[in-house]
Amino acid sequence: MSEISRDPILGREVHLGPGETLVAVFRPDAGTYWRSNGIMALLAGAAAGAALAYGGNPAPWVGPVAAVLAIGLRAAYLKSEVLAEEWKLTSRRLIGPGGRVAPLSSLKQVRAFFGAVQLVTAAGDKHLMKYQADTAATIAAIDRARGARK
């Protein structure tokens, strides 16, 4: 039987280099994930209800119910995939899901962004470390590792 090869769109696995040490691993927080999806469902529901009411629909309650159901089902469906993503902070770089790599020396900006941490490199590449329970602690750990590199 022939071997099934990994789809290149899923990225590649990145291993630690010689002399590189693992400093921390950042995993998504389930509570933050559900809270973000809940807020999105409430906002979408309010917008859908308002749009239906503005359009003169006799049953504008359908919009919020449909929005909450749709976003809730989407969140439940994607939960296992999203919560499996992890970022590894090493002594030299951040290694993300799908083979994403951001060298610490190339990070221009690290900032909180709606429950996530945004990484911006000097080349303009942007990465999101989604659903972090404590964005300030994540940023502090990255900044400490960056400081140790200087």
C-alpha positions, 0 to 999 in steps of 0.5 A: 500500500502506498503512503499518504503524504501530508498536504503541503497547505497544512504547513510543516513541522518545525523542530528545534535547532542545535543549541535552541531551547524551549522556553514556553508553550502557549495554548489557546484557552477554552474559556476565552474561545467560548467567550469570544464566540459568545460575544460574536454571536450576541453582536451578530444576533443584535445586527440581524434582529435590527436589520430584520426589524428595519426591513419590516419583517414581522418576525425579527426574533428569527435573526438573533436566534439564527445568528446564535445557533449558526455561530454556536454550531460553528464554534462547536465544530471548530473547537477541537481544531482551534484548541489544538493550535499551539505556539512554542517560544524558544530561545531564538524564535516563536514556532506556530501552527502550520510551520509558522516561524517568527524569529525573535530578532525580527519581531517589531511589535508584540501587542494584545489584540482582542484576546489574542497576541499579534506578532508583527515582524520587521518584514511586515508579516503578521501572526495571531496567537489566538485565544490567550487566557492572559495576553499580558503574561504572553507578551511579557514572556515573549519580551523577556525572551527578546531581551535575553537575545539582545 
